[in-house]
Amino acid sequence: MARIMVDEGFCKGCGLCVDACPVHIIELDHARMTPKGYHPAHCVDEDRCTGCTSCALMCPDVAITVER
């Protein structure tokens, strides 16, 4: 099972990871804001994560780490 970790200090809520996820389990958290004023990305269902790392590869700020 893979695990997605988002460093909210770097995430600017651009949504590129949301579009890149083939199983559609990443969303922007509109209920929260980072100290910089962005809605951070988060995984909504880690059990479905395939560990493909598409989200991490698309992240322009290197805010996502995928553990397999």
C-alpha positions in Angstrom: 0.0 0.0 0.0 1.3 3.4 -0.9 1.0 6.6 1.1 0.9 10.2 -0.2 2.3 13.0 1.9 1.9 16.7 1.1 4.2 19.2 2.6 1.8 22.1 3.2 4.7 24.5 3.6 5.4 24.1 -0.1 1.9 23.3 -1.6 0.4 26.2 -3.3 -2.9 24.5 -4.3 -2.3 24.6 -8.0 -4.2 21.4 -8.6 -1.8 19.8 -11.0 -1.6 16.7 -8.8 -5.4 16.5 -8.8 -5.4 16.3 -12.6 -2.5 13.9 -12.7 -3.9 11.3 -10.4 -5.2 8.3 -12.5 -7.4 7.0 -9.7 -8.8 10.5 -8.7 -8.0 10.3 -5.0 -6.3 13.7 -4.6 -8.4 16.8 -3.9 -7.7 20.3 -2.8 -8.9 20.8 0.8 -11.3 23.8 0.6 -12.0 23.6 4.3 -8.4 24.4 5.2 -5.8 27.0 4.3 -2.0 27.0 4.6 -0.3 29.9 6.4 0.4 31.3 2.9 -3.3 31.3 2.1 -3.6 28.3 -0.2 -5.9 25.3 -0.1 -3.6 22.3 0.2 -3.9 19.1 -1.7 -4.7 15.9 0.2 -5.4 12.3 -0.4 -9.0 11.3 0.1 -8.6 7.5 0.0 -5.1 6.1 0.6 -6.3 2.5 0.2 -6.8 3.1 -3.5 -3.4 4.7 -4.1 -1.4 2.7 -6.6 1.9 4.4 -5.8 2.4 5.5 -9.4 4.0 8.9 -8.3 2.2 10.8 -11.0 1.2 13.4 -8.4 4.7 13.9 -7.2 6.1 14.1 -10.7 3.6 16.8 -11.7 4.1 18.9 -8.6 6.1 22.0 -9.6 7.0 22.8 -5.9 8.1 19.2 -5.0 5.6 19.3 -2.2 4.5 15.6 -2.6 6.2 12.5 -1.4 4.9 9.0 -2.2 5.9 6.1 0.1 5.5 2.6 -1.3 
